[in-house]
Amino acid sequence: MQHLVLKPTVAVIDKKLDAKVREKLITARVGLLLQESFFGNLATRLKLINADDWLETAATDGRNFYYNTSFINQLTPKEVEFLFGHEVLHAIYSHILRREERDPDIWNIACDYCVNADLVTHKIGTMIPTALYSKKYDDMCAEQVYEHLVKNAKKINIPKLLEGMLDKHLKIDKANGKDGEDGEGGPALSAEELQQIGDELKIAVIQAVQTTSEENIPGNVKRLIKQITEPQLNWRELLSQRIQSLVKDDYTWLRTSRRGWHMDAVMPGMKTKETIDVCISLDSSGSISREMLQDFLGEVRGMMQEFDDFRISIDTKVYNFQVFTSDNIDEFDDYEIMGHGGNTFEENWRFMRKMDIVPKLFIMFTDGYPCPHWCKPGDEEYCDTIFMLHSTTTIVAPFGTTVYYEN
């Protein structure tokens, strides 16, 4: 039978109750170590700190686990395991730093939906009855859930959802450079210190991964590890290298290169094993500005000018599909961006199948927003894929290679 978890009022520390609660917390961490080593290792590194004087539930800054004795006392051992998993994921996902200018209440709700979905999927402890959970948010990141909540804000009872929060989400006080919550006490960490904690957590996450099987690691954690461990190339260099891999480096005088025309020079052309076959989609949804679209078109033209023999198929969210080769490159300047909003990324793969297009490489130029894009991201097995993300987003694509546009 489910029971209602009531959030206790702040009180002075009861040492006898605190000793009982600390034993429960330590037992829960041992249980995680034995059954879910990834979460257990990360939970064990958190220092247990009684916070009865300022906290009603629980909280973390990535180094410490703050708790209220009355709140923890109400939970079963398995629910405490769930709570540890909840705090661990908040920390490694850097939810404090990622909020930026978003509404704090809606952001906190989005973060809870994300971590609770991961914990339910991987059967970490027993979900606390009041916890925020919806299966529709499985495998989403906090930014995606936030966009969905904002879009449906009129239908959602935000105050009611806030009552389901399991913990207190700390904030960054921009005026003082310190971390706290509206002067109500708690830790005081600057954004720089939080970044340092984040770097420490990256090392801890990699170490924890080595102790567990891949299927027991949440998908968002896997993407985070990929970001940490894979060297970051300049995005133009990465695109160039990936496209160059389709080319056989050999030259021929039987076909001259266009690159020397403006100098009245004759240069040998590149003899390719086959035509470079790249399919490109330009995201033209409402969050994409005209400046972003111009950046996208400029980069596509750069690809065309780099190679002598190519076949580049272009569409803007499955509108205005055109194929460009070395024979009609001059027509690219007249290419018209069409379509705005609506479709998910999956539509690109459906369109390629319909048109019987199986490219050597598919490049998605996008900013990663809004949320519905990643709900149905496409087909990982169809072809080699690069997601080129514009703007300051930290979103990581669910598959393929993610690169970030920099001017």
MISE-25349 format. One record per residue (C-alpha): residue number from 1; y, z, x. Coordinates in steps of 0.02 Angstrom, whole numbers, padded with zeros to 5 digits. Layout:
BEGIN
{rec NUM {Y Z X}},
...
***
This chain:
BEGIN
{rec 1 {00000 00000 00000}},
{rec 2 {00169 -00048 00068}},
{rec 3 {00299 00088 00091}},
{rec 4 {00486 00080 00095}},
{rec 5 {00565 00114 00263}},
{rec 6 {00728 00209 00237}},
{rec 7 {00862 00203 00370}},
{rec 8 {00903 00383 00415}},
{rec 9 {01075 00453 00437}},
{rec 10 {01137 00490 00613}},
{rec 11 {01093 00667 00668}},
{rec 12 {01086 00776 00822}},
{rec 13 {00931 00764 00931}},
{rec 14 {00780 00864 00872}},
{rec 15 {00687 00891 01036}},
{rec 16 {00520 00931 00954}},
{rec 17 {00528 00775 00845}},
{rec 18 {00589 00673 00994}},
{rec 19 {00435 00723 01096}},
{rec 20 {00322 00669 00952}},
{rec 21 {00415 00505 00932}},
{rec 22 {00411 00465 01119}},
{rec 23 {00223 00490 01118}},
{rec 24 {00211 00366 00974}},
{rec 25 {00319 00241 01068}},
{rec 26 {00216 00257 01228}},
{rec 27 {00053 00239 01130}},
{rec 28 {00120 00081 01046}},
{rec 29 {00166 00003 01214}},
{rec 30 {-00008 00041 01283}},
{rec 31 {-00082 -00041 01129}},
{rec 32 {00021 -00197 01161}},
{rec 33 {-00031 -00199 01343}},
{rec 34 {-00214 -00196 01294}},
{rec 35 {-00205 -00320 01151}},
{rec 36 {-00050 -00428 01181}},
{rec 37 {-00013 -00419 01367}},
{rec 38 {00138 -00535 01360}},
{rec 39 {00231 -00421 01240}},
{rec 40 {00157 -00264 01317}},
{rec 41 {00219 -00304 01492}},
{rec 42 {00395 -00338 01431}},
{rec 43 {00399 -00187 01316}},
{rec 44 {00340 -00071 01455}},
{rec 45 {00486 -00119 01568}},
{rec 46 {00612 -00056 01437}},
{rec 47 {00673 00122 01468}},
{rec 48 {00657 00234 01313}},
{rec 49 {00823 00314 01267}},
{rec 50 {00854 00430 01120}},
{rec 51 {01008 00372 01025}},
{rec 52 {01012 00489 00877}},
{rec 53 {01196 00521 00906}},
{rec 54 {01249 00341 00872}},
{rec 55 {01101 00239 00809}},
{rec 56 {01011 00236 00641}},
{rec 57 {00865 00124 00686}},
{rec 58 {00832 00039 00855}},
{rec 59 {00920 -00075 00979}},
{rec 60 {00904 -00153 01151}},
{rec 61 {01016 -00222 01286}},
{rec 62 {00870 -00299 01382}},
{rec 63 {00845 -00150 01497}},
{rec 64 {00833 -00006 01375}},
{rec 65 {00749 00028 01209}},
{rec 66 {00866 00137 01104}},
{rec 67 {00789 00227 00957}},
{rec 68 {00824 00349 00816}},
{rec 69 {00687 00480 00803}},
{rec 70 {00686 00489 00612}},
{rec 71 {00672 00301 00597}},
{rec 72 {00527 00287 00721}},
{rec 73 {00442 00438 00641}},
{rec 74 {00426 00343 00477}},
{rec 75 {00334 00197 00556}},
{rec 76 {00147 00176 00581}},
{rec 77 {00085 00143 00760}},
{rec 78 {00060 -00041 00719}},
{rec 79 {00234 -00054 00646}},
{rec 80 {00303 00019 00807}},
{rec 81 {00211 -00119 00902}},
{rec 82 {00297 -00245 00788}},
{rec 83 {00465 -00161 00823}},
{rec 84 {00438 -00172 01011}},
{rec 85 {00397 -00356 00994}},
{rec 86 {00554 -00377 00890}},
{rec 87 {00665 -00300 01025}},
{rec 88 {00577 -00394 01166}},
{rec 89 {00609 -00563 01084}},
{rec 90 {00792 -00522 01048}},
{rec 91 {00812 -00485 01233}},
{rec 92 {00724 -00636 01307}},
{rec 93 {00808 -00754 01183}},
{rec 94 {00979 -00686 01239}},
{rec 95 {01035 -00670 01059}},
{rec 96 {01186 -00563 01106}},
{rec 97 {01261 -00697 01219}},
{rec 98 {01215 -00844 01108}},
{rec 99 {01315 -00786 00956}},
{rec 100 {01478 -00857 01025}},
{rec 101 {01604 -00877 00880}},
{rec 102 {01477 -00871 00739}},
{rec 103 {01488 -00748 00595}},
{rec 104 {01403 -00591 00665}},
{rec 105 {01315 -00539 00504}},
{rec 106 {01240 -00710 00469}},
{rec 107 {01197 -00732 00654}},
{rec 108 {01105 -00565 00657}},
{rec 109 {01008 -00611 00501}},
{rec 110 {00961 -00779 00579}},
{rec 111 {00901 -00694 00739}},
{rec 112 {00792 -00572 00641}},
{rec 113 {00713 -00714 00541}},
{rec 114 {00670 -00803 00704}},
{rec 115 {00592 -00658 00798}},
{rec 116 {00497 -00594 00646}},
{rec 117 {00425 -00767 00614}},
{rec 118 {00362 -00773 00795}},
{rec 119 {00285 -00599 00779}},
{rec 120 {00197 -00640 00615}},
{rec 121 {00131 -00804 00685}},
{rec 122 {00058 -00717 00837}},
{rec 123 {-00002 -00564 00739}},
{rec 124 {00096 -00437 00841}},
{rec 125 {00069 -00267 00760}},
{rec 126 {00104 -00249 00574}},
{rec 127 {00265 -00315 00501}},
{rec 128 {00379 -00176 00439}},
{rec 129 {00393 -00200 00250}},
{rec 130 {00582 -00217 00246}},
{rec 131 {00587 -00346 00387}},
{rec 132 {00667 -00516 00356}},
{rec 133 {00534 -00651 00353}},
{rec 134 {00514 -00825 00281}},
{rec 135 {00382 -00951 00333}},
{rec 136 {00509 -01092 00318}},
{rec 137 {00591 -01027 00477}},
{rec 138 {00434 -01040 00583}},
{rec 139 {00468 -01121 00753}},
{rec 140 {00656 -01128 00723}},
{rec 141 {00784 -01061 00845}},
{rec 142 {00924 -00945 00788}},
{rec 143 {01054 -01085 00788}},
{rec 144 {00949 -01186 00666}},
{rec 145 {00919 -01039 00549}},
{rec 146 {01104 -00995 00557}},
{rec 147 {01154 -01171 00503}},
{rec 148 {01032 -01162 00357}},
{rec 149 {01099 -00992 00303}},
{rec 150 {01280 -01050 00313}},
{rec 151 {01241 -01206 00214}},
{rec 152 {01159 -01102 00077}},
{rec 153 {01276 -00951 00089}},
{rec 154 {01325 -00961 -00095}},
{rec 155 {01143 -00941 -00148}},
{rec 156 {01104 -00801 -00025}},
{rec 157 {01139 -00615 -00049}},
{rec 158 {01200 -00576 00127}},
{rec 159 {01226 -00388 00097}},
{rec 160 {01048 -00375 00033}},
{rec 161 {00979 -00466 00185}},
{rec 162 {01077 -00351 00300}},
{rec 163 {00983 -00205 00225}},
{rec 164 {00823 -00282 00293}},
{rec 165 {00882 -00276 00473}},
{rec 166 {00762 -00176 00581}},
{rec 167 {00886 -00139 00720}},
{rec 168 {01066 -00136 00772}},
{rec 169 {01124 -00294 00858}},
{rec 170 {01246 -00255 00997}},
{rec 171 {01405 -00355 01018}},
{rec 172 {01518 -00406 01161}},
{rec 173 {01691 -00331 01151}},
{rec 174 {01794 -00477 01215}},
{rec 175 {01953 -00376 01226}},
{rec 176 {01878 -00251 01346}},
{rec 177 {01737 -00355 01416}},
{rec 178 {01616 -00222 01356}},
{rec 179 {01467 -00223 01242}},
{rec 180 {01468 -00108 01091}},
{rec 181 {01483 -00108 00903}},
{rec 182 {01654 -00076 00826}},
{rec 183 {01684 00080 00929}},
{rec 184 {01532 00168 00856}},
{rec 185 {01457 00215 01023}},
{rec 186 {01310 00143 01116}},
{rec 187 {01295 00052 01281}},
{rec 188 {01447 -00024 01364}},
{rec 189 {01397 -00185 01454}},
{rec 190 {01508 -00331 01500}},
{rec 191 {01457 -00511 01471}},
{rec 192 {01428 -00526 01659}},
{rec 193 {01309 -00377 01657}},
{rec 194 {01217 -00449 01509}},
{rec 195 {01198 -00612 01604}},
{rec 196 {01126 -00515 01751}},
{rec 197 {01003 -00431 01633}},
{rec 198 {00958 -00604 01568}},
{rec 199 {00918 -00662 01745}},
{rec 200 {00807 -00509 01770}},
{rec 201 {00717 -00548 01608}},
{rec 202 {00682 -00726 01662}},
{rec 203 {00582 -00660 01809}},
{rec 204 {00494 -00533 01698}},
{rec 205 {00450 -00667 01571}},
{rec 206 {00371 -00780 01703}},
{rec 207 {00270 -00633 01768}},
{rec 208 {00215 -00584 01593}},
{rec 209 {00159 -00761 01554}},
{rec 210 {00037 -00754 01699}},
{rec 211 {-00058 -00614 01611}},
{rec 212 {-00088 -00699 01444}},
{rec 213 {-00163 -00858 01372}},
{rec 214 {-00047 -00999 01319}},
{rec 215 {-00091 -00989 01134}},
{rec 216 {-00023 -00811 01128}},
{rec 217 {00150 -00862 01187}},
{rec 218 {00280 -00908 01054}},
{rec 219 {00338 -01088 01057}},
{rec 220 {00520 -01039 01089}},
{rec 221 {00462 -00937 01239}},
{rec 222 {00366 -01087 01307}},
{rec 223 {00522 -01193 01296}},
{rec 224 {00622 -01056 01382}},
{rec 225 {00495 -01049 01524}},
{rec 226 {00503 -01238 01542}},
{rec 227 {00692 -01225 01560}},
{rec 228 {00676 -01089 01692}},
{rec 229 {00539 -01168 01798}},
{rec 230 {00583 -01352 01793}},
{rec 231 {00720 -01408 01915}},
{rec 232 {00876 -01470 01827}},
{rec 233 {00928 -01644 01883}},
{rec 234 {01095 -01723 01847}},
{rec 235 {01062 -01804 01679}},
{rec 236 {01114 -01979 01732}},
{rec 237 {01001 -01964 01884}},
{rec 238 {00856 -01910 01773}},
{rec 239 {00882 -02055 01652}},
{rec 240 {00896 -02177 01795}},
{rec 241 {00739 -02111 01878}},
{rec 242 {00641 -02118 01716}},
{rec 243 {00694 -02297 01681}},
{rec 244 {00669 -02349 01862}},
{rec 245 {00488 -02293 01846}},
{rec 246 {00465 -02440 01728}},
{rec 247 {00523 -02562 01863}},
{rec 248 {00429 -02637 02009}},
{rec 249 {00547 -02633 02158}},
{rec 250 {00536 -02812 02216}},
{rec 251 {00670 -02946 02229}},
{rec 252 {00670 -03134 02206}},
{rec 253 {00792 -03277 02240}},
{rec 254 {00714 -03375 02097}},
{rec 255 {00818 -03270 01979}},
{rec 256 {00990 -03215 02038}},
{rec 257 {01070 -03051 01989}},
{rec 258 {01221 -03039 01874}},
{rec 259 {01292 -02897 01980}},
{rec 260 {01367 -03018 02107}},
{rec 261 {01451 -03134 01983}},
{rec 262 {01620 -03044 01982}},
{rec 263 {01625 -03062 02173}},
{rec 264 {01577 -03246 02171}},
{rec 265 {01422 -03193 02267}},
{rec 266 {01242 -03242 02243}},
{rec 267 {01123 -03093 02251}},
{rec 268 {00935 -03088 02229}},
{rec 269 {00873 -03028 02060}},
{rec 270 {00743 -02896 02029}},
{rec 271 {00567 -02958 01995}},
{rec 272 {00493 -02842 01866}},
{rec 273 {00313 -02812 01823}},
{rec 274 {00371 -02818 01643}},
{rec 275 {00534 -02809 01548}},
{rec 276 {00608 -02635 01538}},
{rec 277 {00569 -02583 01360}},
{rec 278 {00676 -02439 01299}},
{rec 279 {00712 -02385 01121}},
{rec 280 {00873 -02289 01089}},
{rec 281 {00933 -02194 00937}},
{rec 282 {01114 -02139 00919}},
{rec 283 {01138 -01986 00809}},
{rec 284 {01281 -02024 00689}},
{rec 285 {01270 -01868 00581}},
{rec 286 {01424 -01772 00524}},
{rec 287 {01428 -01659 00676}},
{rec 288 {01447 -01808 00794}},
{rec 289 {01629 -01851 00835}},
{rec 290 {01693 -02026 00871}},
{rec 291 {01720 -01972 01052}},
{rec 292 {01536 -01924 01067}},
{rec 293 {01483 -02092 00995}},
{rec 294 {01593 -02182 01121}},
{rec 295 {01510 -02080 01259}},
{rec 296 {01339 -02132 01194}},
{rec 297 {01385 -02316 01188}},
{rec 298 {01458 -02307 01362}},
{rec 299 {01297 -02237 01433}},
{rec 300 {01193 -02371 01346}},
{rec 301 {01303 -02507 01419}},
{rec 302 {01281 -02426 01590}},
{rec 303 {01092 -02442 01572}},
{rec 304 {01109 -02626 01529}},
{rec 305 {01219 -02659 01679}},
{rec 306 {01100 -02569 01797}},
{rec 307 {00952 -02683 01764}},
{rec 308 {00929 -02872 01760}},
{rec 309 {00782 -02884 01642}},
{rec 310 {00778 -02768 01493}},
{rec 311 {00740 -02753 01310}},
{rec 312 {00837 -02612 01229}},
{rec 313 {00813 -02578 01043}},
{rec 314 {00956 -02479 00967}},
{rec 315 {00984 -02398 00798}},
{rec 316 {01101 -02265 00730}},
{rec 317 {00990 -02149 00629}},
{rec 318 {00889 -02304 00572}},
{rec 319 {01046 -02400 00524}},
{rec 320 {01102 -02562 00604}},
{rec 321 {00947 -02592 00708}},
{rec 322 {00975 -02721 00846}},
{rec 323 {00884 -02779 01002}},
{rec 324 {00980 -02819 01160}},
{rec 325 {00915 -02912 01312}},
{rec 326 {00996 -02991 01464}},
{rec 327 {01025 -03146 01357}},
{rec 328 {01137 -03064 01227}},
{rec 329 {01214 -02918 01324}},
{rec 330 {01390 -02981 01285}},
{rec 331 {01359 -02948 01099}},
{rec 332 {01339 -02763 01133}},
{rec 333 {01528 -02738 01133}},
{rec 334 {01527 -02785 00948}},
{rec 335 {01388 -02663 00902}},
{rec 336 {01443 -02562 00751}},
{rec 337 {01397 -02379 00725}},
{rec 338 {01333 -02356 00547}},
{rec 339 {01264 -02213 00443}},
{rec 340 {01323 -02033 00433}},
{rec 341 {01221 -01876 00401}},
{rec 342 {01063 -01847 00303}},
{rec 343 {00908 -01896 00400}},
{rec 344 {00796 -01791 00510}},
{rec 345 {00743 -01849 00683}},
{rec 346 {00572 -01890 00613}},
{rec 347 {00647 -02043 00527}},
{rec 348 {00661 -02128 00698}},
{rec 349 {00474 -02119 00726}},
{rec 350 {00438 -02181 00550}},
{rec 351 {00554 -02327 00580}},
{rec 352 {00474 -02371 00747}},
{rec 353 {00302 -02373 00666}},
{rec 354 {00366 -02480 00523}},
{rec 355 {00442 -02605 00645}},
{rec 356 {00289 -02597 00759}},
{rec 357 {00395 -02536 00904}},
{rec 358 {00302 -02439 01039}},
{rec 359 {00428 -02420 01181}},
{rec 360 {00392 -02363 01357}},
{rec 361 {00531 -02237 01333}},
{rec 362 {00626 -02171 01181}},
{rec 363 {00798 -02093 01209}},
{rec 364 {00881 -01991 01072}},
{rec 365 {01069 -01969 01098}},
{rec 366 {01120 -01819 00992}},
{rec 367 {01206 -01650 00986}},
{rec 368 {01051 -01567 00912}},
{rec 369 {01136 -01519 00749}},
{rec 370 {01123 -01487 00605}},
{rec 371 {00970 -01380 00575}},
{rec 372 {00863 -01507 00475}},
{rec 373 {00847 -01618 00629}},
{rec 374 {00727 -01500 00716}},
{rec 375 {00630 -01454 00558}},
{rec 376 {00544 -01624 00575}},
{rec 377 {00579 -01674 00755}},
{rec 378 {00461 -01823 00772}},
{rec 379 {00295 -01870 00853}},
{rec 380 {00262 -01795 01024}},
{rec 381 {00114 -01911 01056}},
{rec 382 {00197 -02076 01008}},
{rec 383 {00290 -02114 01169}},
{rec 384 {00382 -02037 01316}},
{rec 385 {00539 -01957 01244}},
{rec 386 {00706 -01895 01312}},
{rec 387 {00828 -01797 01205}},
{rec 388 {01003 -01816 01278}},
{rec 389 {01109 -01676 01202}},
{rec 390 {01298 -01689 01196}},
{rec 391 {01418 -01538 01182}},
{rec 392 {01393 -01361 01247}},
{rec 393 {01232 -01326 01151}},
{rec 394 {01088 -01232 01233}},
{rec 395 {00960 -01302 01112}},
{rec 396 {00796 -01360 01191}},
{rec 397 {00700 -01499 01105}},
{rec 398 {00526 -01450 01042}},
{rec 399 {00444 -01582 01152}},
{rec 400 {00485 -01716 01279}},
{rec 401 {00623 -01693 01407}},
{rec 402 {00790 -01612 01362}},
{rec 403 {00943 -01660 01464}},
{rec 404 {01124 -01612 01435}},
{rec 405 {01272 -01731 01439}},
{rec 406 {01409 -01687 01562}},
{rec 407 {01566 -01790 01586}},
***
